[in-house]
């Protein structure tokens, strides 16, 4: 089995009210999702909670550009 595709997504949703904590203020929630496909037609999904800007450059380079 070989990986044939990797696609990353950063999903964001605004919060009803912003809130602050020791690392700053948040006005939205975000989650990173990765889709991995193989030559055997198997698709897997991975989920993380880090903000896209905190991801390593190698991972960020797999994500689609917006705007």
C-alpha positions as CSV (number, residue, x, y, z in Angstrom):
1,X,0.0,0.0,0.0
2,X,1.3,3.5,-0.9
3,X,0.0,7.0,-0.1
4,X,-1.3,8.7,-3.2
5,X,-2.8,11.8,-1.8
6,X,-2.7,14.1,1.3
7,X,-5.0,17.0,1.8
8,X,-5.2,19.3,4.7
9,X,-8.1,21.6,5.9
10,X,-8.3,24.2,8.6
11,X,-12.0,24.5,9.7
12,X,-13.0,27.6,11.7
13,X,-16.2,28.6,13.4
14,X,-16.9,31.9,15.1
15,X,-17.7,31.9,18.8
16,X,-20.8,33.6,20.1
17,X,-18.6,35.6,22.5
18,X,-14.9,36.0,22.5
19,X,-13.0,34.9,25.6
20,X,-9.5,35.5,27.0
21,X,-7.0,33.2,28.6
22,X,-3.2,33.2,29.3
23,X,-2.3,32.9,25.6
24,X,-4.6,35.7,24.4
25,X,-8.1,36.2,23.2
26,X,-10.1,33.8,21.0
27,X,-13.0,34.8,18.7
28,X,-13.3,31.5,17.0
29,X,-12.6,27.8,17.3
30,X,-10.5,26.0,14.8
31,X,-9.6,22.4,14.0
32,X,-7.1,20.9,11.5
33,X,-8.2,17.9,9.5
34,X,-6.0,15.8,7.2
35,X,-7.3,13.4,4.5
36,X,-4.9,10.6,3.4
37,X,-5.6,8.4,0.3
38,X,-3.9,5.2,-0.7
39,X,-3.5,3.2,-4.0
40,X,-5.8,0.6,-2.5
41,X,-8.7,3.1,-2.4
42,X,-8.5,3.4,1.4
43,X,-9.1,6.9,2.8
44,X,-8.2,7.9,6.3
45,X,-8.9,11.1,8.3
46,X,-6.8,12.7,11.1
47,X,-7.9,15.5,13.4
48,X,-5.8,17.9,15.4
49,X,-6.6,21.0,17.5
50,X,-3.5,23.2,16.8
51,X,-4.1,26.4,14.9
52,X,-2.8,26.3,11.3
53,X,-0.2,28.9,12.0
54,X,1.4,26.7,14.6
55,X,1.8,23.7,12.3
56,X,5.3,22.9,10.9
57,X,6.0,24.3,7.4
58,X,5.9,20.8,5.9
59,X,2.3,20.3,7.1
60,X,1.2,23.8,6.3
61,X,2.5,23.4,2.7
62,X,-0.1,20.6,2.2
63,X,-3.0,22.8,3.0
64,X,-5.0,24.7,0.4
65,X,-4.4,28.4,0.2
66,X,-7.5,30.7,0.8
67,X,-8.2,34.1,-0.6
